[in-house]
Amino acid sequence: MVAKPLAKPRVAALVGPYTAGKTTLLEALLFAAGAIPRKGSVAAGTSLGDSQPEARSRQMTIEPNIASLSFLGESWSFIDCPGSVELAQEALAALMVADIAIVVAEPDPTRAVTLAPLLQFLDARRIPHLLFINKMDKSSLRMRDLLTVLQTVSSRPLVLREVPIRDGEQIAGYVDLVSERAYRWRPNAASDLIEMPELVKPREAEARQSMLEAIADFDDVLLEQLLEDRVPAPAEIYSQLTRDLQQDLIVPVFFGSAEQGNGVMRLLKALRHETPEPMQTAERLGIKRNGSFAATVFKTLYQAHTGKLSLCRVWSGSLAENATLGGRRIAGLLKPMGGELTKLPMAETGMVVAIAKLDEVQTGDRLTAEGRQQAEAGWPEAPAPVMAYALAPADRKDEVKLSAALHKLLEEDRALSLEHGGQHGQLLLKGQGEIHLKLAVERLQQRFNVSVRIAAPLTAYRETIRHGTSYHARFKRQSGGHGQFADVKVEIAPQPRGNGYVFHNRVVGGAIPKNYIPAVDEGIQEALVRGPLGFPVVDVAVTLLDGQSHAVDSSDQAFRTAGGMALHEGLPNCAPVLLEPIQSVSFTVPNAFTAKVHAIVASRRGQILGMTARDGWSGWDEIDCYLPESEMTGLATELRSATLGVGGFAARFDHLQELIGKLADRVVEDRRRALAA
């Protein structure tokens, strides 16, 4: 038998929902390959990954953890990705540089839908992936029933590669459906080869036939053998399974227990034989390999001792620690292993490395020997924010420091964004939910030594008028020498909603010199900043009808003041009314949760506009509605709680709408207290 040539270093991304056990599986893989002397524990805070204080305190992965191992002479990098839906952007970026994705799932049919967004992303980009069902030592569910439910969220056929051997209700081992060998699990040790139990043989034969029929759909020779009742050789089956996986035609399914180390060695062997090599992945991504150095940055980090780090996957060529990129010598070449970084003399094809202080380089960029190139085609776009915090430095002297820290934070995490100013002059940090934003605040403190105060964003209320009036204002002041004098008569009228402010000049006969007319307009606009209810005034037309001036005492400033007086004193006579901003919101949820979305919208004074099937997503709905901006607080948390974390939404400002009654009275009173404070 010809020995398999050693592959270039390959990369596997561990992805899946929060609590599926990805970090525990990483520990088990490292231990099984001899990369670590003992397995760490997430609960005890001793795992190789999740070394950041923020991760340890929450017992969850918050950014990609990278660890390497050698298995049967071949090098591997595993990227353990966050499972929280709020941190999904980190996982998607890691998947863009992976040769294969290991989708880790729990044996719980009710949570199968949580895999849908991830599988949709993998299939849309044809990323080869397999499914590892974890925690099977604690499950009594029939594998057939579980697979039936899981198939509903995968557009690719799920192909079971092994069947369980049960000891009572507990799974004690498995039978490999290709080799038809049976194994009994041992905790954190190699499985024992055993004779296939008689009770398992009928199930094994049925499952094997199903596996062969599934892959025969993609191979005419194999289909012909099955039709003629000929048994394909194991080597043929393995070869077809490998081709189908690498072309993302099927999703092989394995199972085990990461905590007990069960099924982990079997997973490693499958990865070794069936995972595409870096050149195949580069071809899938459209990356031309000409022998010179090429790499993709999939994560940016800022650390206290090393500064900016660009985590890269190398596609071709090599890079020495003292090499130059774009004519600039790199500051360092490092190998990540959990929370540790070690110096690396050379980065070679297939490896995952960290390059220090590439100041101009961003996540998603292509690196070549000539320097930074354009961003990779098809790189995942940053998701629309669903929640915001208003930030202010705890110490006003830290304003400049905060600005620099936020710039670095946004480089690290593209799912964060900033909005400056607005009606209330707040600095808004926007993200994917409460956990996401709290992590950002903690990073500001722990990584960049900047403490901040946080608050809920203030709603951008406006006010307008229901009817018009005429008003005469005179500004006269004598203080010795030249005084100040301006006299204006204006007509104030409501505008149609959304038409904004309009100024008309109807002065005739030179009652007000033309050079003072713009000052009246300026004074009116300054007065519009705060109306009788305490909010900016919109949708108002003001016509300057008449006035008087003084040859000596009139000035731009005097007419600016008079214009402001006319509006400020005239608006209370125009029946001012409060306006609240209304958001256009589009929800995307599995149709099993559509009724819950309707209830959420109704409870938040919303209005359902319509519902359609979500394009390209079987069994999902898209629900359009209007929601008041003031009711958006906590919406992401409530929606995810009602939809097992998979429901999402996008929102944008749509229009202003009158708000009356007790709610409006409370808003106005709160505003008055705030202005008086």
C-alpha atoms as one frame of an Amber mdcrd trajectory, in Angstrom:
protein
   0.000   0.000   0.000   1.368   3.411  -1.022   1.742   5.752   1.924  -0.339
   8.913   1.807   1.895  11.956   1.115   2.051  14.388   3.988  -0.290  17.321
   3.492   0.561  20.984   3.946  -0.620  22.489   7.251  -4.411  22.576   7.304
  -6.960  24.623   9.224 -10.225  23.482  10.788 -12.710  25.881  12.371 -14.788
  24.702  15.335 -18.176  26.378  15.057 -21.604  25.882  16.518 -24.064  27.311
  19.035 -23.106  28.504  22.497 -22.893  25.571  25.031 -22.331  22.973  22.262
 -18.896  22.181  23.729 -16.496  23.532  21.087 -13.768  24.569  23.534 -14.015
  21.222  25.319 -13.682  19.474  21.951 -10.575  21.544  21.184  -9.040  20.389
  24.479  -9.903  16.783  23.629  -8.365  17.046  20.145  -5.153  18.547  21.519
  -4.932  15.900  24.233  -5.636  13.010  21.839  -2.841  14.222  19.529  -0.412
  14.677  22.414  -0.195  18.451  21.997  -1.028  19.038  25.675  -0.217  16.764
  28.649  -3.677  17.013  30.211  -7.090  18.336  29.299  -8.153  21.652  30.740
 -11.657  22.550  31.861 -13.849  25.470  30.809 -15.675  25.430  34.145 -12.422
  25.440  36.117 -10.872  28.121  33.895  -7.949  25.872  32.922  -8.652  25.374
  29.211  -5.969  26.326  26.697  -8.462  28.511  24.896 -10.633  31.258  26.409
  -7.631  32.615  28.295  -8.907  36.214  28.367 -10.330  37.411  31.703 -13.600
  38.365  29.985 -13.928  34.823  28.595 -13.036  33.091  31.867 -15.540  35.133
  33.869 -18.346  34.222  31.455 -17.152  30.684  30.662 -17.627  31.367  26.969
 -15.495  31.946  23.890 -15.455  35.637  22.980 -12.955  35.699  20.104 -11.213
  33.073  17.945  -8.812  30.836  19.899  -6.076  29.214  17.839  -4.202  26.064
  18.766  -1.924  23.791  16.745  -1.155  20.095  16.835   0.657  17.455  14.856
  -1.186  14.262  13.966   0.541  11.399  12.163   3.219  13.782  10.945   0.819
  16.441   9.628   0.322  19.930  11.052  -3.066  21.338  11.967  -4.390  24.624
  13.282  -7.775  24.602  14.972  -9.747  27.835  15.375 -12.241  27.644  18.223
 -14.904  30.226  17.344 -17.431  32.056  19.533 -20.853  30.435  19.587 -22.883
  33.413  20.800 -25.065  34.904  18.073 -23.825  38.320  19.207 -20.260  37.350
  18.267 -21.070  35.513  15.047 -18.978  37.866  12.906 -15.824  36.451  14.509
 -16.798  32.919  13.499 -17.668  33.902   9.921 -14.279  35.568   9.449 -12.464
  32.442  10.689 -14.510  30.247   8.345 -13.270  32.288   5.395  -9.740  30.927
   5.877 -10.600  27.378   7.003 -10.170  24.258   4.893 -13.041  22.627   6.758
 -15.597  23.502   9.405 -16.451  21.188  12.280 -20.014  22.066  13.224 -20.473
  21.047  16.851 -24.055  20.380  17.954 -25.871  19.033  20.982 -28.162  15.978
  20.721 -31.269  18.085  21.328 -33.851  18.185  18.502 -35.461  21.332  19.893
 -32.217  23.242  19.308 -31.605  22.036  15.754 -32.829  25.371  14.382 -29.878
  27.122  16.055 -27.637  25.564  13.369 -29.626  27.050  10.479 -27.832  30.429
  10.063 -24.421  28.769  10.266 -25.246  26.007   7.777 -26.760  28.591   5.437
 -23.485  30.542   5.469 -21.378  27.418   4.888 -23.513  26.226   1.994 -23.718
  29.667   0.373 -19.898  29.750   0.212 -19.479  26.016  -0.431 -17.247  25.578
   2.611 -16.729  21.856   3.308 -18.118  20.941   6.718 -18.940  17.966   8.855
 -21.218  17.628  11.838 -19.974  16.394  15.210 -22.817  15.653  17.617 -21.339
  16.175  21.060 -22.458  15.032  24.533 -23.810  11.740  23.200 -22.766  10.046
  26.435 -25.670  11.905  28.066 -28.275  11.234  25.390 -30.734   8.366  24.961
 -32.230   9.794  21.768 -32.330   7.563  18.684 -29.799   8.716  16.125 -32.298
   8.268  13.305 -34.787  10.635  14.961 -32.114  13.220  15.665 -30.828  13.134
  12.082 -34.345  13.571  10.702 -34.720  16.846  12.603 -31.205  18.054  11.788
 -31.785  17.416   8.079 -34.532  20.080   8.101 -31.920  22.815   8.680 -29.343
  21.585   6.142 -29.630  22.002   2.396 -26.964  19.300   1.957 -27.640  15.610
   2.692 -26.532  14.586   6.187 -24.611  11.332   5.796 -24.214   9.280   8.956
 -20.730   7.754   9.109 -21.199   5.557  12.188 -23.962   4.003  14.254 -24.007
   3.832  18.052 -23.529   0.730  20.152 -25.718   1.028  23.216 -25.341  -0.398
  26.672 -28.872  -0.044  27.927 -29.850   3.580  27.339 -26.262   4.820  27.163
 -24.010   4.824  24.096 -20.925   2.726  24.750 -19.265   2.737  21.316 -19.838
   2.817  17.580 -19.595   0.903  14.320 -17.814   2.583  11.402 -20.139   2.260
   8.398 -17.334   2.005   5.824 -14.959  -0.460   7.470 -17.799  -2.110   9.441
 -15.531  -2.346  12.475 -16.974  -1.979  15.944 -15.324  -0.085  18.807 -16.031
   0.333  22.505 -15.279   3.722  24.001 -12.914   4.251  26.906 -12.798   7.569
  28.791  -9.985   9.771  27.402  -8.226   6.777  25.845  -8.128   4.878  22.568
 -11.262   2.823  21.847 -11.158  -0.971  21.953 -11.799  -2.920  18.757 -14.607
  -5.413  19.443 -16.810  -7.812  17.538 -19.941  -6.180  16.213 -22.858  -7.036
  18.570 -25.655  -9.036  16.966 -28.282  -6.488  18.033 -26.453  -3.762  16.122
 -26.041  -5.632  12.819 -29.515  -4.910  11.376 -29.232  -1.191  12.188 -25.698
  -1.074  10.822 -26.728  -2.716   7.535 -29.650  -0.300   7.101 -27.525   2.766
   7.923 -24.724   1.618   5.632 -27.132   1.183   2.753 -28.507   4.700   3.365
 -24.964   6.105   3.347 -24.150   4.352   0.059 -27.375   5.535  -1.581 -26.668
   9.116  -0.496 -23.216   9.244  -2.082 -24.337   7.252  -5.127 -26.379  10.314
  -6.116 -23.051  11.930  -7.010 -21.292   8.990  -8.706 -22.711   6.932 -11.587
 -20.267   4.043 -11.119 -21.249   3.617  -7.498 -24.920   3.873  -8.418 -24.513
   1.141 -11.002 -22.834  -1.118  -8.422 -25.714  -0.644  -6.000 -28.315  -1.351
  -8.685 -26.496  -4.582  -9.493 -26.261  -5.491  -5.787 -22.482  -5.370  -5.913
 -20.676  -4.267  -2.730 -18.217  -1.418  -3.351 -14.741  -1.804  -1.897 -14.074
   0.291   1.238 -11.359   2.218  -0.603 -13.902   3.273  -3.247 -16.361   4.384
  -0.586 -13.753   6.399   1.312 -12.633   8.007  -1.935 -16.181   9.011  -2.891
 -16.931  10.317   0.606 -13.788  12.453   0.432 -14.663  13.925  -2.966 -18.236
  14.682  -1.911 -17.131  16.386   1.305 -14.461  18.476  -0.426 -16.996  19.655
  -3.011 -19.548  20.448  -0.271 -22.046  17.967  -1.671 -22.645  16.140   1.604
 -22.272  16.710   5.351 -20.718  13.679   7.098 -22.060  13.131  10.607 -19.947
  11.852  13.505 -20.733  11.739  17.198 -19.046  11.389  20.559 -18.313  13.087
  23.855 -15.622  15.739  23.996 -15.681  15.676  27.786 -14.945  11.939  27.862
 -12.708  11.987  24.778 -15.071   9.627  22.965 -15.111   9.789  19.170 -12.290
  12.325  19.107  -9.621  10.098  17.572 -12.133   8.946  14.956 -12.787  12.598
  14.135  -9.061  13.322  13.802  -8.595  10.424  11.397 -11.517  11.544   9.258
 -10.127  15.076   9.139  -6.687  13.807   8.128  -7.973  11.765   5.207 -10.838
  13.913   3.933 -10.045  17.605   4.548  -9.016  19.630   1.473  -5.468  20.923
   1.310  -4.647  24.671   1.319  -4.238  24.838  -2.446  -7.763  23.426  -2.921
  -9.174  25.986  -0.484  -7.320  28.805  -2.228  -8.769  27.637  -5.535 -12.282
  27.613  -4.047 -11.744  31.183  -2.847 -10.393  32.333  -6.199  -6.917  33.057
  -4.804  -4.241  32.664  -7.460  -1.151  30.877  -6.169   1.946  31.831  -8.157
   4.522  30.631  -5.638   5.089  34.027  -4.032   3.802  34.926  -0.594   0.025
  35.374  -0.237  -2.049  35.423   2.953  -5.407  36.633   4.257  -5.913  38.564
   7.506  -8.907  37.122   9.357  -8.516  38.773  12.772  -6.964  41.952  14.161
  -5.842  42.178  17.798  -4.264  44.836  19.978  -2.212  43.577  22.916  -0.350
  45.459  25.617   3.129  44.079  24.887   2.992  43.428  21.154   0.715  46.185
  19.882  -1.266  45.447  16.744  -1.343  41.830  15.565  -2.747  40.616  12.255
  -3.738  36.943  12.342  -3.245  35.481   8.871  -3.698  32.283   6.888  -0.864
  31.683   4.431  -1.977  30.441   1.002   1.292  30.243  -0.877   4.991  30.965
  -0.565   6.696  31.699   2.720   7.584  34.643   4.938  10.682  34.915   7.113
  10.704  36.783  10.407  12.926  39.556   8.987  11.172  39.799   5.617   9.584
  42.868   4.060   6.031  43.404   2.836   5.485  46.293   0.481   8.997  47.539
   1.153   8.507  47.635   4.942  10.194  45.187   7.291   7.710  43.283   9.422
   8.000  43.857  13.172   7.644  40.210  14.145   6.337  36.800  13.172   4.520
  34.834  15.880   2.744  31.524  16.341  -0.460  31.639  18.421  -1.218  28.797
  20.814  -4.168  29.598  23.036  -3.268  32.794  24.857   0.465  32.391  24.204
   2.551  33.751  21.336   5.951  32.318  20.417   8.455  33.639  17.906   8.414
  31.935  14.556  11.376  31.915  12.139   9.296  31.190   9.043   5.633  31.179
   7.984   4.904  28.569   5.324   1.989  27.621   3.119  -1.055  26.535   5.105
   0.016  27.956   8.465  -1.854  30.373  10.710   0.498  33.081  12.001   0.402
  36.490  13.660   2.314  39.362  12.057   3.071  42.324  14.296   2.412  46.007
  13.632   1.018  46.047  10.113  -0.513  49.458  10.775  -2.391  49.905   7.497
  -3.731  46.362   7.284  -7.348  45.546   8.130  -9.283  42.330   8.740 -10.209
  40.787   5.393  -7.190  42.187   3.533  -4.977  40.139   1.214  -1.251  40.333
   1.930   1.406  39.762  -0.708   5.114  40.414  -0.987   4.191  43.744  -2.562
   2.190  44.683   0.529  -1.494  45.148   1.272  -3.890  44.312  -1.545  -7.636
  44.751  -1.826 -10.033  43.085   0.597 -10.888  39.477  -0.190 -13.904  39.071
  -2.449 -17.020  37.894  -0.657 -15.753  38.793   2.807 -18.702  38.765   5.262
 -20.224  42.209   5.638 -20.562  43.644   9.118 -24.088  43.047  10.423 -26.407
  45.963  11.106 -26.306  46.980  14.790 -29.254  46.042  16.999 -28.327  47.797
  20.254 -26.348  50.822  21.432 -24.729  52.295  24.535 -24.124  55.997  25.060
 -20.489  56.317  26.153 -18.639  59.006  28.085 -15.180  58.796  29.687 -15.308
  58.380  33.463 -12.588  61.043  33.594 -12.975  63.929  31.130  -9.204  64.046
  30.746  -9.457  60.663  28.989 -11.464  61.920  25.978  -8.528  61.706  23.574
  -7.466  58.379  25.050 -11.010  57.046  24.640 -11.096  58.106  20.998  -7.860
  56.227  20.253  -9.036  53.142  22.156 -12.351  53.065  20.295 -10.514  53.243
  16.975  -8.536  50.134  17.928 -11.631  48.396  19.277 -13.456  48.890  15.980
 -10.432  47.529  14.120 -10.578  44.400  16.274 -14.312  43.910  15.891 -16.084
  44.950  12.701 -19.483  44.192  14.217 -19.041  47.316  16.379 -19.692  50.818
  15.054 -19.708  54.393  16.339 -22.146  57.239  15.858 -21.242  60.768  16.932
 -23.398  63.771  17.727 -27.081  63.570  16.928 -29.795  65.558  18.695 -28.391
  64.894  22.157 -24.696  65.007  21.279 -24.152  61.473  22.568 -21.333  59.164
  21.514 -23.059  55.890  20.632 -21.280  52.532  20.555 -23.431  50.162  18.525
 -23.241  46.382  18.404 -25.034  43.058  18.318 -26.499  42.890  21.815 -25.908
  43.356  25.507 -23.121  40.771  25.830 -21.337  42.185  22.793 -21.421  45.759
  24.098 -20.501  44.835  27.668 -17.483  42.936  26.355 -16.452  46.023  24.401
 -16.690  48.175  27.549 -14.632  45.638  29.507 -11.983  45.601  26.784 -11.745
  49.373  26.944 -10.929  49.032  30.623  -8.727  45.934  30.618  -6.857  46.265
  27.305  -6.747  50.029  26.828  -7.031  51.258  30.417  -9.974  53.586  29.717
 -12.960  53.599  32.061 -16.288  54.764  30.665 -19.776  55.525  31.863 -22.581
  53.926  29.908 -26.221  54.907  29.519 -29.160  54.078  27.308 -29.333  56.253
  24.174 -31.863  59.071  24.333 -34.733  58.935  21.866 -34.580  61.654  19.211
 -38.018  63.186  19.798 -39.058  66.217  17.759 -41.997  68.585  17.901 -44.086
  70.420  15.343 -47.206  72.602  15.199 -50.803  71.864  14.225 -51.858  75.332
  13.071 -50.311  78.699  12.322 -50.221  82.192  13.756 -48.859  85.653  13.145
 -46.498  87.266  15.600 -44.914  90.682  15.979 -41.590  90.893  17.844 -39.556
  93.970  18.642 -36.054  93.942  20.087 -34.906  97.272  21.506 -32.027  97.951
  23.849 -30.254 101.204  24.743 -26.946 101.029  26.610 -25.226 104.288  25.818
 -23.801 105.009  22.405 -25.231 102.801  19.690 -28.225 100.739  20.839 -29.900
  97.681  19.305 -33.159  97.764  17.399 -35.045  95.339  15.203 -38.745  94.917
  14.507 -40.218  91.928  12.645 -43.640  90.573  11.849 -43.800  86.907  10.861
 -46.360  84.330   9.911 -45.779  80.804  11.245 -47.464  77.842   9.516 -47.239
  74.033   9.668 -45.588  72.112   6.858 -46.515  68.626   5.596 -44.690  65.920
   7.541 -41.135  65.487   6.356 -40.914  68.791   4.456 -38.675  70.415   7.043
 -38.173  74.144   7.555 -38.874  76.782   4.903 -38.292  80.556   5.099 -40.059
  83.066   2.832 -39.378  86.768   2.516 -42.457  88.897   1.699 -41.138  92.244
   2.862 -41.897  95.049   0.397 -40.920  98.656   0.210 -37.614  98.238   2.041
 -39.218  98.111   5.511 -36.309  95.862   6.450 -33.092  96.359   4.489 -32.234
  93.314   2.366 -28.909  92.790   4.113 -30.748  92.064   7.409 -33.136  89.449
   5.953 -30.639  86.523   6.259 -30.068  87.426   9.925 -33.804  87.027  10.627
 -33.662  83.575   9.012 -30.622  82.647  11.111 -32.325  83.717  14.326 -35.407
  81.665  13.495 -33.317  78.561  12.776 -31.462  78.991  16.067 -34.809  79.149
  17.882 -35.986  75.951  16.171 -33.392  73.989  18.156 -35.699  74.006  21.200
 -39.435  74.430  20.931 -42.109  74.956  23.616 -41.992  71.249  24.541 -38.197
  71.245  24.804 -37.352  69.460  21.545 -36.173  70.533  18.076 -38.985  71.875
  15.908 -39.545  70.446  12.418 -41.916  70.930   9.495 -42.489  74.655   9.928
 -42.784  77.449   7.345 -42.012  81.007   8.458 -42.828  84.019   6.314 -41.319
  87.422   7.084 -44.118  89.904   6.311 -42.993  93.283   7.583 -40.826  95.105
  10.079 -38.875  98.218  10.929 -35.236  99.180  11.213 -33.199 102.038  12.634
 -30.487 103.735  10.657 -28.058 103.676  13.577 -29.131 100.991  16.041 -30.137
  98.148  13.695 -27.647  95.354  13.020 -27.412  91.715  11.939 -27.306  90.683
  15.586 -30.405  92.706  16.456 -32.455  91.162  13.622 -31.116  87.701  14.491
 -32.386  88.211  18.035 -35.744  89.557  16.862 -36.249  86.600  14.509 -35.556
  84.174  17.335 -37.948  86.055  19.656 -40.727  85.942  17.062 -40.490  82.196
  16.726 -39.872  81.427  20.385 -42.843  83.533  21.529 -45.117  82.630  18.635
 -44.812  78.824  18.648 -46.789  78.275  21.905 -49.791  79.757  20.084 -49.555
  77.140  17.308 -50.711  74.046  19.240 -47.294  72.350  19.505 -47.350  68.559
  19.417 -44.701  65.918  20.199 -43.326  63.722  17.422 -41.654  60.377  18.028
 -39.318  58.653  15.555 -40.668  55.477  14.011 -38.331  52.735  12.817 -38.965
  50.447   9.875 -38.049  47.011  11.222 -37.658  43.777   9.279 -37.601  40.589
  11.378 -36.266  37.254  10.102 -37.325  34.176  12.080 -38.195  30.504  11.576
 -41.934  30.336  10.931 -42.438  28.388  14.161 -41.705  31.668  15.973 -43.682
  34.049  13.751 -46.579  34.310  16.201 -44.151  35.288  18.964 -42.799  38.124
  16.825 -46.349  39.399  16.301 -46.841  39.420  20.075 -43.535  41.269  20.628
 -44.482  43.941  18.079 -47.934  44.409  19.599 -46.508  44.756  23.120 -44.194
  47.542  21.907 -46.872  49.690  20.224 -45.812  48.413  16.833 -47.699  47.944
  13.590 -47.335  44.859  11.387 -47.077  45.821   7.718 -46.720  42.459   6.045
 -45.070  39.057   5.981 -43.322  37.066   3.261 -41.299  33.874   3.019 -37.593
  34.607   3.457 -35.862  34.240   0.131 -33.507  31.250   0.059 -34.380  30.119
   3.603 -36.769  27.191   3.757 -39.215  27.507   6.661 -38.282  31.112   7.534
 -40.430  34.250   7.466 -39.618  37.915   7.003 -41.943  40.238   8.919 -42.027
  43.978   8.219 -43.369  46.414  10.765 -43.184  49.891  12.258 -41.872  50.281
  15.800 -41.363  53.456  17.843 -37.681  54.153  18.452 -38.373  54.428  22.187
 -39.628  50.824  22.159 -36.472  49.384  20.589 -34.630  49.080  23.920 -34.060
  45.420  24.754 -35.701  44.234  21.519 -32.729  42.088  20.469 -32.631  40.336
  23.843 -36.377  39.655  23.875 -36.398  38.424  20.284 -33.481  36.037  20.806
 -35.012  34.729  24.015 -38.217  33.939  22.124 -36.483  32.305  19.125 -33.649
  30.216  20.625 -31.246  32.948  19.626 -31.748  32.712  15.860 -34.222  35.536
  15.273 -32.757  38.701  13.837 -33.842  42.108  12.639 -32.665  45.176  10.768
 -33.995  48.635  11.558 -33.781  52.100  10.017 -35.485  55.415  10.649 -38.666
  55.784   8.596 -40.775  58.736   9.734 -41.981  60.909  12.603 -45.383  60.317
  14.137 -47.495  62.313  16.594 -47.408  61.141  20.193 -50.211  62.292  22.488
 -51.716  61.368  25.832 -50.067  60.322  29.064 -46.986  58.915  27.359 -46.347
  62.215  25.601 -46.914  64.125  28.848 -44.343  61.934  30.595 -41.769  62.464
  27.825 -42.225  66.253  27.969 -42.011  66.322  31.766 -38.826  64.206  31.724
 -37.345  66.605  29.200 -38.166  69.633  31.320 -36.537  68.077  34.370 -33.436
  67.209  32.323 -33.118  70.769  31.027 -33.569  72.191  34.499 -30.937  69.918
  36.035
